[in-house]
Amino acid sequence: MEDPEEMERSCQLRHHARRVMNAINTVVENLNDPEKVSSVLALVGKAHAIKHKVEPMYFKILSGVMLEVLSEDFPEFFTAEVQMVWTKLMGAVYWHVTGAYTDVGWLQQRNATCPTRLTP
């Protein structure tokens, strides 16, 4: 799906976007509970590796897009300091999610089947 209008009309994409934002919200609400954060992100990573077969690099792309949208839509609130914190958070999300990919053997499987496509 590449057409922006098609994306806007997609109930499936809207549902997934809600799930993504709910997961991010859960992470933010539980920053003082590292076990909860790790658990949530491990579930996300394992589901995307095993069930959905999503390349881990797409989490990095999504993080960049989210940061860009926040910056453009909320410039008065998304100060340099806030941007730094969100960038750090999204880096931690990526680290945990890719750790889950490693835990389920994704990197080894991908290297064995198509080593040139894997981007760590």
Summary of the structure (lengths in Angstrom):
residues: 120
radius of gyration: 15.5
end to end distance: 24.9
largest distance: 47.5
contacts: 292
relative contact order: 0.12
helix: 77%
strand: 0%
